[in-house]
């Protein structure tokens, strides 16, 4: 869709702040004091917004496994070919109730 967002920054600050705050080093050959050159890098909190924009919609937010703190899978156990349909239905309802509870937490 052509939209973009700045996620990280990198700035060459030069000697502006080192001159302002007297940040110097001694040159190894001449022992002359020189102002340092500085850079600034940062991964901003916008990256959180990007993750929400990419992985969220009107139905909610589903984060990928590397981002989400917890992954939950509900596995109904004990379902066999001999299990009565009423028991299967009850088990499915219990799983759905648990899913609802987790989603609302």
WOQUIGI-V467559 format. One record per helix or strand of 3 or more residues. SS is the DSSP state (hx for helix, st for strand). FROM is the first residue (numbers start at 1). TO is the last residue. If there is no record, write none. Layout:
ss = (SS:SS)
from = (FROM:FROM)
to = (TO:TO)
This chain:
ss = (st:hx:st:st:st:hx:hx)
from = (8:16:24:33:38:46:85)
to = (14:20:26:35:43:55:104)
